Amino acid sequence: MEVSVSTNQKQNGLDPAGADWPGAERRSAERSEAERSGVPGQFAASSPASSRPSPEVVADARRRTFSLDYKLRILKEAEAVKAVGGIGALLRREGLYSSHLTTWRHERDAGMRHGLAPKSRGPKRKSGSHQDELQQLRREVLRLNEALQRAETIIDVQKKLGSLLGWAPLPGPDGKT
């Protein structure tokens, strides 16, 4: 019987205890397979269900806006940093991206102090709505004047044609011919 046990233990020429495999012995601090695979009914002690973040989305997410003073202060701090990794630490501390610094530097160097101020997003308001309306009315008046000129020309031609053919002119609304 011992012969069968030893042959069952030694399959494919390897010892099941792992003596032939380097580093195959189990360490006492290593997690068990059940903890790693998430076997139902067994929970790992390191991940309680109450510490998970809420997956809900904030109802009114808003885009961040930065004031002119804040942008200038951050640019001064970024320029004052001499240590390696100092700008990265500044960006992490303030929750910014390097593209923020790049954009703000370009705006500052271009002399656009108003460019550093927060910008309103979305469609722009028509500031000259009165001017647009005035131009539209002027175009309409011009079109109507041209139509009136054509109508007067047609009436004059009809009057001349009527006088040549001997037609009597019709009385107008005021009784004159």
C-alpha positions as a printed Julia matrix, in Angstrom:
177×3 Matrix{Float64}:
   0.0     0.0     0.0
   2.83    2.32    0.66
   4.03    1.85   -2.89
   0.73    3.08   -4.29
   0.73    6.09   -2.0
   4.19    7.11   -3.05
   3.32    6.73   -6.74
   0.16    8.8    -6.25
   2.17   11.48   -4.49
   4.83   11.58   -7.14
   3.15   12.27  -10.48
   5.07   13.36  -13.55
   8.28   12.97  -11.63
   7.6    15.92   -9.3
   7.07   15.83   -5.6
   3.66   17.34   -4.63
   5.24   19.07   -1.65
   7.15   21.19   -4.11
  10.63   20.25   -2.97
  11.74   20.16   -6.6
  10.35   23.65   -7.35
  12.42   26.58   -6.14
  10.38   28.94   -3.96
   7.32   26.7    -4.11
   6.98   26.3    -0.38
   4.14   28.35    1.11
   4.95   31.19    3.41
   2.88   31.55    6.55
   1.92   35.18    5.79
   0.69   34.4     2.26
  -3.04   34.75    1.65
  -5.04   31.69    0.86
  -6.52   31.04   -2.57
 -10.05   31.59   -1.24
  -9.22   35.13   -0.09
  -7.69   36.04   -3.44
 -10.4    34.57   -5.62
 -13.32   35.97   -3.6
 -15.03   32.69   -2.79
 -18.68   33.33   -1.8
 -19.24   33.39    1.9
 -15.64   34.33    2.68
 -14.68   37.99    2.92
 -11.18   39.28    3.19
 -10.45   41.15    6.38
  -8.69   43.96    4.52
 -11.71   45.08    2.44
 -14.85   45.62    4.5
 -17.95   46.53    2.5
 -18.47   49.78    4.42
 -15.19   51.36    3.21
 -16.11   51.26   -0.49
 -16.73   54.66   -2.11
 -20.22   55.49   -3.23
 -20.68   54.98   -6.99
 -23.32   57.69   -7.27
 -22.64   60.67   -9.49
 -22.94   64.13   -8.01
 -26.21   65.66   -9.24
 -24.84   69.08  -10.15
 -21.28   68.64  -11.36
 -19.67   71.99  -12.08
 -16.6    72.99  -14.03
 -13.9    74.58  -11.91
 -13.11   78.23  -12.46
  -9.96   79.95  -11.28
  -9.65   83.64  -10.46
  -6.98   85.89  -11.93
  -5.25   86.27   -8.56
  -5.16   82.49   -8.05
  -3.67   81.87  -11.5
  -0.97   84.49  -11.01
  -0.14   83.14   -7.52
   0.23   79.59   -8.85
   2.42   80.78  -11.74
   4.68   82.64   -9.28
   4.92   79.57   -7.04
   5.73   77.34  -10.04
   8.51   79.68  -11.14
   9.93   79.88   -7.6
  10.23   76.09   -7.25
  13.86   75.0    -7.66
  13.77   71.39   -6.4
  13.3    68.46   -8.74
   9.67   67.38   -8.64
   8.57   70.61   -6.98
   6.18   71.58   -9.76
   4.6    68.13   -9.65
   4.13   68.48   -5.89
   2.56   71.91   -6.41
   0.19   70.55   -9.05
  -0.83   67.6    -6.85
  -1.36   69.87   -3.84
  -3.57   72.25   -5.83
  -5.3    69.55   -7.89
  -4.15   71.03  -11.21
  -2.77   69.67  -14.47
   0.39   70.77  -16.24
  -1.77   71.98  -19.13
  -3.26   74.58  -16.76
   0.2    76.05  -16.19
   1.0    75.97  -19.9
  -2.2    77.74  -20.89
  -1.9    80.31  -18.12
   1.73   81.05  -19.07
   0.81   81.57  -22.73
  -2.02   83.9   -21.76
   0.22   85.86  -19.39
   3.06   86.12  -21.92
   0.68   87.32  -24.62
  -0.28   90.19  -22.31
  -3.83   88.99  -21.96
  -4.53   89.75  -18.34
  -8.19   89.54  -19.2
  -7.41   86.13  -20.73
  -6.4    84.84  -17.31
  -9.79   85.79  -15.94
 -12.43   83.05  -15.87
 -14.3    82.72  -19.14
 -18.0    82.09  -19.52
 -18.81   78.96  -21.47
 -21.55   78.3   -23.98
 -23.0    80.36  -26.79
 -22.02   83.99  -26.75
 -24.64   86.68  -26.35
 -25.3    88.95  -29.27
 -24.2    92.3   -27.91
 -25.37   94.21  -31.0
 -28.89   92.82  -31.22
 -30.21   96.38  -31.73
 -27.67   96.91  -34.5
 -28.72   93.65  -36.17
 -32.38   94.66  -36.02
 -31.57   98.11  -37.41
 -29.66   96.61  -40.36
 -32.51   94.21  -41.08
 -35.03   97.08  -41.1
 -32.81   99.14  -43.4
 -32.56   96.23  -45.87
 -36.35   95.86  -45.8
 -36.86   99.6   -46.45
 -34.43   99.42  -49.39
 -36.26   96.41  -50.83
 -39.65   98.11  -50.46
 -38.35  101.32  -52.08
 -37.11   99.32  -55.07
 -40.51   97.58  -55.37
 -42.27  100.98  -55.17
 -40.01  102.37  -57.9
 -40.87   99.41  -60.17
 -44.61   99.84  -59.48
 -44.46  103.58  -60.31
 -42.59  102.78  -63.54
 -45.25  100.24  -64.53
 -48.07  102.74  -63.79
 -46.35  105.44  -65.86
 -46.01  103.02  -68.8
 -49.68  102.06  -68.52
 -50.74  105.72  -68.51
 -48.66  106.47  -71.62
 -50.0   103.37  -73.38
 -53.58  104.36  -72.49
 -53.13  107.89  -73.83
 -51.67  106.53  -77.09
 -54.59  104.13  -77.53
 -57.12  106.81  -76.65
 -58.36  105.31  -73.44
 -59.77  107.68  -70.94
 -57.92  107.56  -67.66
 -59.88  106.19  -64.73
 -60.71  108.56  -61.93
 -58.54  108.11  -58.85
 -59.89  107.67  -55.35
 -60.02  111.43  -54.81
 -62.08  111.91  -57.97
 -59.28  113.36  -60.12
 -58.09  111.77  -63.32
